[in-house]
């Protein structure tokens, strides 16, 4: 009996997707729920799981093709797995499909013995483990239900004594093979060139990069964007964090970062200036009476902005946990479209890359975005004395169509005051 594999129902806001990579080929055995292919939309990468055990009989759509919901991708032969028939193209004497499936899901350690829990590995993780001859059972797992993630394996390899030149190329190769950008149309092979010659490569944008480019251009062309700056003394935040970070992590199981302070300070400022939390709808101003804060996360595929919903009702620990979970999912390519939609205000932190000052672009249809930057010790005059303080430049870019300069500047001052006296945020005053 054969079973058709079709494109899953795409989210309502997504019209089509690009089939960026097949993880199986005709004649390969597959196990139920094993990822067969990756579909890249303009927001996330979706997996196509196998509905049952079997053997890939036929692939109808090749990599690089644009597909829509319900389109036929491949055909699985369930009978081949049940009867142990030799897959097409297999060598004479090769075990049947059922045995091949078991063999495919078995990863051996460096001594050639089967590694425990190998059947739980995703294709990208299995490939990375096999190429580096690792025992999955020896690697600390951080995924759901104790599953290994690609980042777990990469981190483990980085800590090995021989994790130098011999290991690094394998890690990079496996990471690239399992990431969405690497799954796009490959760049042409480099040709030998004469000394002094200059070469070029043409590489298509990923769907996500195309979408990012489109949205940035739309924001620039449809909104009247203006940026205001200020600076904040983070002495109090740093001292509060230093006093309580160890106990905080012990109590809540997550590190106390700086982003939760900025989220809380932004919400207090948004409550004072509601128009900064609003958006334009035709000729109307839509005031949002809730606070869904987007936090920009940089990934190999591009910038993503997962949303912390009802952030005003969440504790510092809840915010830190949610941000950490979103960042992990975004970098692993498992984040859902629902995690990225909506949002009334966005915070982006260029300081993690060393940026000292920038003018962020609004995440339309929102009307404002707060830019954080690098914390740098600078001499400041405090009470007539020159002292060294940890200072950060803040930037707020806003849609001048509905937000006046006075409101934008006062909003930024309110954020600054909240961060320079964080006790007020905790006390609600």
C-alpha positions as CSV (number, residue, x, y, z in Angstrom):
1,X,0.0,0.0,0.0
2,X,1.3,3.5,-0.9
3,X,0.8,6.7,1.0
4,X,1.0,10.2,-0.5
5,X,3.1,12.8,1.2
6,X,1.7,16.3,0.6
7,X,2.6,19.8,1.7
8,X,1.1,20.4,5.1
9,X,-1.6,23.1,5.5
10,X,0.3,26.4,5.5
11,X,-0.6,29.1,8.0
12,X,-3.3,31.5,6.9
13,X,-0.8,34.4,6.4
14,X,1.5,32.2,4.2
15,X,0.6,31.7,0.5
16,X,3.4,29.3,-0.5
17,X,6.8,27.8,0.5
18,X,10.0,26.7,-1.0
19,X,11.1,23.0,-0.7
20,X,14.7,23.7,0.3
21,X,16.0,20.2,1.1
22,X,15.1,16.6,1.0
23,X,16.5,14.5,3.9
24,X,15.5,11.2,2.1
25,X,15.8,9.9,-1.4
26,X,13.9,7.2,-3.3
27,X,14.7,3.8,-1.9
28,X,15.5,5.1,1.6
29,X,13.7,3.7,4.6
30,X,11.8,6.1,6.9
31,X,10.3,5.9,10.3
32,X,7.1,7.5,11.5
33,X,7.5,11.2,12.4
34,X,10.9,11.4,10.9
35,X,11.5,14.6,9.1
36,X,11.5,14.0,5.3
37,X,12.0,17.6,4.0
38,X,12.3,21.2,5.0
39,X,9.9,23.9,3.7
40,X,11.0,27.5,4.0
41,X,8.3,30.2,4.2
42,X,9.0,33.9,4.5
43,X,8.8,33.5,8.3
44,X,9.8,30.1,9.5
45,X,11.0,26.7,8.3
46,X,8.5,23.9,8.5
47,X,9.2,20.2,8.6
48,X,7.4,17.5,6.6
49,X,7.1,14.4,8.9
50,X,6.6,10.9,7.7
51,X,3.1,9.7,8.6
52,X,4.2,6.0,8.9
53,X,7.1,3.6,8.5
54,X,8.0,2.7,5.0
55,X,10.3,3.3,2.0
56,X,10.4,6.3,-0.2
57,X,9.0,5.1,-3.5
58,X,9.0,8.3,-5.5
59,X,9.8,12.0,-5.1
60,X,7.6,14.3,-7.2
61,X,9.0,17.7,-6.3
62,X,12.6,18.6,-6.4
63,X,14.5,20.9,-4.1
64,X,14.2,24.6,-4.9
65,X,10.6,24.4,-6.1
66,X,7.9,26.7,-4.8
67,X,4.9,24.7,-3.4
68,X,1.5,25.3,-2.0
69,X,-0.7,23.6,0.6
70,X,-1.8,20.1,-0.3
71,X,0.7,19.7,-3.2
72,X,2.0,16.2,-3.7
73,X,5.6,15.9,-2.7
74,X,6.4,12.1,-2.5
75,X,5.0,8.6,-2.2
76,X,5.8,6.2,0.6
77,X,5.5,2.4,0.1
78,X,4.3,1.0,3.4
79,X,4.3,-2.6,2.1
80,X,8.0,-2.6,1.4
81,X,8.7,-1.9,5.1
82,X,6.2,-4.5,6.3
83,X,7.5,-7.3,4.0
84,X,11.2,-6.4,4.3
85,X,11.4,-6.0,0.5
86,X,14.7,-4.7,-0.8
87,X,14.5,-1.0,-1.6
88,X,14.9,0.0,-5.2
89,X,18.5,0.6,-6.0
90,X,19.9,-1.3,-3.0
91,X,22.8,-3.6,-3.4
92,X,22.2,-7.3,-3.7
93,X,22.0,-9.0,-0.3
94,X,21.2,-5.7,1.4
95,X,18.8,-6.1,4.4
96,X,15.2,-5.1,3.9
97,X,13.5,-1.8,4.5
98,X,12.6,-2.5,8.1
99,X,16.2,-3.4,8.9
100,X,17.4,-0.4,7.0
101,X,15.2,1.8,9.0
102,X,16.6,0.5,12.2
103,X,20.1,0.8,10.9
104,X,19.5,4.4,9.8
105,X,18.4,5.4,13.2
106,X,21.3,3.7,14.9
107,X,24.3,5.8,15.6
108,X,27.5,4.2,16.8
109,X,30.0,5.7,19.2
110,X,33.7,6.0,18.7
111,X,34.2,2.3,19.5
112,X,31.7,1.1,16.9
113,X,29.0,0.2,19.5
114,X,25.4,1.5,19.1
115,X,25.0,4.7,21.1
116,X,22.0,4.9,23.4
117,X,19.0,7.1,22.6
118,X,20.2,7.3,19.0
119,X,16.6,6.8,17.7
120,X,15.6,10.1,19.2
121,X,18.0,12.2,17.1
122,X,16.8,14.5,14.4
123,X,18.4,14.1,11.0
124,X,20.6,17.1,11.4
125,X,21.8,16.0,14.9
126,X,22.3,12.4,13.7
127,X,24.4,13.6,10.8
128,X,26.6,15.7,13.1
129,X,27.0,12.9,15.6
130,X,27.9,10.4,12.9
131,X,30.5,12.6,11.2
132,X,32.2,13.3,14.5
133,X,31.9,9.7,15.8
134,X,30.2,10.7,19.1
135,X,28.2,8.9,21.7
136,X,24.9,10.8,22.1
137,X,24.5,9.4,25.6
138,X,27.7,11.3,26.6
139,X,26.4,14.7,25.5
140,X,24.2,16.8,27.9
141,X,20.8,17.3,26.3
142,X,18.7,20.4,26.6
143,X,15.8,19.6,24.3
144,X,12.3,18.6,25.2
145,X,12.0,15.1,26.7
146,X,15.8,14.9,27.0
147,X,16.4,15.1,23.3
148,X,19.7,16.3,21.9
149,X,19.7,19.5,19.8
150,X,22.3,20.7,17.3
151,X,23.5,23.3,19.6
152,X,24.1,20.7,22.3
153,X,26.4,18.7,20.0
154,X,28.2,21.9,18.8
155,X,28.8,23.0,22.3
156,X,30.1,19.5,23.3
157,X,32.5,19.5,20.4
158,X,33.8,22.9,21.3
159,X,34.8,21.6,24.7
160,X,36.7,18.6,23.5
161,X,40.6,18.7,23.6
162,X,40.8,17.9,19.9
163,X,38.1,20.4,19.0
164,X,40.5,22.3,16.8
165,X,41.2,22.2,13.1
166,X,40.1,18.5,12.7
167,X,36.7,19.0,14.3
168,X,35.7,22.5,13.4
169,X,35.2,21.9,9.6
170,X,32.8,19.0,10.4
171,X,30.8,21.1,12.8
172,X,30.5,24.0,10.4
173,X,29.6,21.6,7.5
174,X,26.9,19.9,9.5
175,X,25.5,23.1,10.9
176,X,25.4,24.6,7.4
177,X,23.7,21.5,5.9
178,X,20.9,21.6,8.5
179,X,20.3,25.4,8.4
180,X,17.9,27.1,6.0
181,X,20.3,29.4,4.3
182,X,22.5,26.5,3.3
183,X,19.5,24.7,1.9
184,X,19.0,27.3,-0.8
185,X,20.3,26.9,-4.3
186,X,24.1,26.3,-4.0
187,X,26.5,28.8,-5.2
188,X,28.5,27.9,-8.3
189,X,31.7,26.1,-7.7
190,X,34.7,28.5,-7.6
191,X,36.8,28.3,-10.6
192,X,40.6,28.5,-10.5
193,X,41.6,32.1,-11.3
194,X,44.7,33.7,-12.4
195,X,46.7,35.7,-9.7
196,X,45.1,39.1,-9.2
197,X,41.8,38.1,-10.8
198,X,38.6,39.0,-9.0
199,X,35.7,36.6,-8.8
200,X,32.0,36.9,-7.9
201,X,29.3,34.6,-6.7
202,X,25.5,35.0,-7.1
203,X,23.5,33.5,-4.3
204,X,19.7,33.8,-4.1
205,X,18.2,35.3,-1.0
206,X,16.3,33.0,1.3
207,X,12.6,33.5,1.6
208,X,13.1,35.0,5.1
209,X,15.7,37.5,3.8
210,X,13.4,38.5,1.0
211,X,10.6,39.1,3.5
212,X,12.8,41.1,5.8
213,X,14.0,43.3,2.9
214,X,10.4,43.8,1.8
215,X,9.2,44.8,5.3
216,X,12.1,47.2,5.9
217,X,11.5,49.0,2.6
218,X,7.8,49.2,3.3
219,X,8.4,50.7,6.7
220,X,10.7,53.3,5.2
221,X,8.3,54.2,2.4
222,X,5.0,54.2,4.4
223,X,6.0,55.7,7.7
224,X,7.5,59.1,8.7
225,X,10.4,57.7,10.7
226,X,12.5,59.8,13.1
227,X,14.9,58.8,15.8
228,X,15.6,60.4,19.2
229,X,18.5,59.5,21.5
230,X,19.4,59.6,25.1
231,X,21.7,57.8,27.5
232,X,21.1,55.8,30.6
233,X,23.3,55.1,33.7
234,X,23.0,51.4,34.4
235,X,24.8,51.4,37.8
236,X,21.7,50.6,39.8
237,X,20.6,47.8,37.4
238,X,24.0,46.3,37.4
239,X,24.3,46.4,41.2
240,X,20.8,45.0,41.7
241,X,21.5,42.2,39.2
242,X,24.9,41.4,40.8
243,X,23.3,41.1,44.3
244,X,20.5,38.8,43.3
245,X,21.5,36.9,40.0
246,X,22.7,33.8,41.8
247,X,19.7,33.4,44.0
248,X,17.4,34.4,41.0
249,X,18.9,31.6,38.8
250,X,18.6,29.1,41.7
251,X,15.0,30.0,42.4
252,X,13.7,30.3,38.8
253,X,16.1,28.2,36.7
254,X,17.0,31.0,34.4
255,X,19.7,33.7,34.4
256,X,18.7,37.3,35.3
257,X,19.6,39.2,32.2
258,X,19.2,42.9,31.3
259,X,16.4,42.4,28.8
260,X,13.7,41.9,31.5
261,X,14.6,45.3,33.0
262,X,14.3,47.0,29.6
263,X,11.0,45.3,28.9
264,X,9.6,46.4,32.3
265,X,10.9,49.9,31.9
266,X,9.4,50.2,28.4
267,X,6.0,49.0,29.6
268,X,6.0,51.6,32.4
269,X,6.8,54.3,29.8
270,X,4.2,53.0,27.3
271,X,1.6,53.3,30.0
272,X,2.4,57.0,30.4
273,X,2.5,57.5,26.6
274,X,-0.1,55.2,25.0
275,X,0.4,56.5,21.5
276,X,3.9,54.9,21.4
277,X,2.1,51.6,21.8
278,X,-0.5,52.4,19.1
279,X,-0.5,51.8,15.3
280,X,-2.0,53.5,12.2
281,X,-5.1,51.8,10.6
282,X,-6.1,53.8,7.6
283,X,-7.0,57.2,8.9
284,X,-7.5,56.0,12.5
285,X,-5.1,55.5,15.4
286,X,-5.5,52.1,17.0
287,X,-4.6,52.3,20.7
288,X,-3.6,48.9,22.1
289,X,-4.6,48.4,25.7
290,X,-2.3,45.5,26.1
291,X,1.5,45.1,25.9
292,X,2.8,42.5,23.5
293,X,6.6,43.2,23.4
294,X,8.6,41.9,20.5
295,X,12.3,41.1,21.3
296,X,14.5,40.9,18.2
297,X,16.7,37.7,18.0
298,X,19.5,37.3,15.5
299,X,19.7,33.9,13.8
300,X,21.7,32.3,10.9
301,X,18.6,32.8,8.8
302,X,18.2,36.5,9.7
303,X,16.5,38.7,12.3
304,X,13.3,37.3,14.0
305,X,11.1,39.1,16.4
306,X,9.2,36.7,18.8
307,X,6.6,38.3,20.9
308,X,6.3,38.2,24.7
309,X,2.5,38.6,25.1
310,X,0.9,40.4,28.0
311,X,4.4,41.2,29.2
312,X,3.0,43.7,31.8
313,X,1.4,40.8,33.7
314,X,4.6,38.7,33.8
315,X,7.3,38.7,36.3
316,X,11.0,39.2,35.6
317,X,11.5,35.5,35.7
318,X,8.6,34.8,33.3
319,X,10.0,37.3,30.8
320,X,13.6,35.9,31.0
321,X,12.3,32.3,30.6
322,X,10.1,33.2,27.6
323,X,12.9,35.2,25.9
324,X,15.4,32.4,26.4
325,X,12.9,29.8,25.0
326,X,12.1,31.9,21.9
327,X,15.8,32.6,21.2
328,X,16.6,28.9,21.4
329,X,13.7,27.9,19.1
330,X,14.5,30.7,16.6
331,X,18.1,29.6,16.3
332,X,17.1,25.9,16.0
333,X,14.6,26.8,13.3
334,X,11.7,25.3,15.4
335,X,9.9,28.6,16.1
336,X,6.2,28.8,15.1
337,X,4.6,31.6,13.0
338,X,2.3,32.3,15.9
339,X,5.3,33.2,18.0
340,X,6.3,35.9,15.5
341,X,3.0,37.5,14.7
342,X,1.4,40.5,16.5
343,X,3.3,42.7,18.8
344,X,2.7,46.3,19.8
345,X,6.2,47.5,20.5
346,X,9.7,46.1,19.8
347,X,13.1,46.1,21.6
348,X,16.3,45.4,19.7
349,X,19.7,45.0,21.2
350,X,22.6,45.8,18.9
351,X,24.9,46.1,21.9
352,X,25.5,42.3,21.9
353,X,27.4,42.8,18.7
354,X,29.3,45.8,19.9
355,X,27.1,48.6,18.4
356,X,27.5,51.9,20.2
357,X,24.8,53.8,18.4
358,X,22.3,53.1,15.7
359,X,18.9,54.1,14.3
360,X,16.6,51.0,14.3
361,X,13.8,50.7,11.8
362,X,10.2,50.3,13.1
363,X,8.7,46.8,12.8
364,X,5.5,47.8,10.9
365,X,2.6,48.1,11.6
366,X,4.0,49.1,15.0
367,X,4.8,52.7,15.5
368,X,8.0,52.7,17.6
369,X,11.1,50.6,18.4
370,X,13.6,50.9,21.2
371,X,17.3,50.3,20.4
372,X,19.7,49.2,23.1
373,X,23.4,49.4,22.6
374,X,26.8,48.5,24.1
375,X,27.3,49.3,27.8
376,X,30.5,51.3,28.1
377,X,32.2,52.8,31.1
378,X,32.5,56.6,30.6
379,X,33.4,59.5,32.9
380,X,30.3,61.3,34.0
381,X,29.7,64.3,36.3
382,X,27.5,63.2,39.2
383,X,26.8,65.7,42.0
384,X,29.7,67.9,40.9
385,X,32.2,65.0,40.8
386,X,33.7,63.1,37.8
387,X,32.9,59.4,38.3
388,X,33.1,56.4,36.0
389,X,29.7,55.0,35.2
390,X,28.4,52.1,33.0
391,X,26.5,54.1,30.3
392,X,24.4,53.0,27.4
393,X,23.0,55.0,24.5
394,X,19.3,54.5,23.9
395,X,17.5,55.2,20.6
396,X,13.8,55.3,19.9
397,X,12.7,55.4,16.3
398,X,9.0,56.3,15.9
399,X,6.4,57.1,13.3
400,X,6.1,60.8,13.3
401,X,2.6,60.6,11.7
402,X,1.1,59.9,15.1
403,X,3.9,60.3,17.6
404,X,5.1,63.9,18.2
405,X,8.7,64.6,19.1
406,X,7.6,65.7,22.6
407,X,6.0,62.3,23.3
408,X,8.9,60.3,21.9
409,X,11.5,62.3,23.9
410,X,9.4,62.0,27.1
411,X,8.9,58.3,26.5
412,X,12.6,57.8,26.2
413,X,13.2,59.8,29.4
414,X,10.7,57.6,31.2
415,X,12.6,54.5,30.1
416,X,15.8,56.1,31.3
417,X,14.3,57.0,34.7
418,X,12.9,53.5,35.2
419,X,16.3,51.9,34.5
420,X,18.2,54.4,36.7
421,X,15.9,53.7,39.6
422,X,14.7,50.1,39.1
423,X,13.3,49.9,42.6
424,X,10.4,52.1,41.4
425,X,9.5,49.5,38.8
426,X,9.5,46.8,41.4
427,X,7.4,48.9,43.8
428,X,5.0,50.1,41.1
429,X,5.6,53.8,41.8
